[in-house]
């Protein structure tokens, strides 16, 4: 039981404040370390940007679907409240002429006899 968690850690190089040594000549090791950190940060930013671009359409569609679902639910509840004041006879009126045939329009029923 030597190691419980053996994932390798990212070791970022430690930087001194100055890039130049005492002779005002650039130290290649320091410049390499800074370049390495900048590249890592740039890759992280690009990766996050691409992930956000990929997730945004999915989230937008999900939000629209939820909004439609809520609007439908509210509409159905309000329709139920309004329709509770009416009976079926108020909604549907069947007209028949003297020969017991179904007539859709009362004026045509009267004229056809």
Residue pairs with C-beta under 8 A, 6 or more apart in sequence:
10 40
12 37
12 40
13 33
13 36
13 37
15 30
15 33
15 34
15 37
16 30
19 26
19 27
19 30
19 31
19 34
20 26
20 27
21 27
94 102
95 102
95 103
95 104
95 105
95 106
95 109
96 102
96 103
96 109
97 103
97 109
97 112
97 113
98 113
103 109
103 112
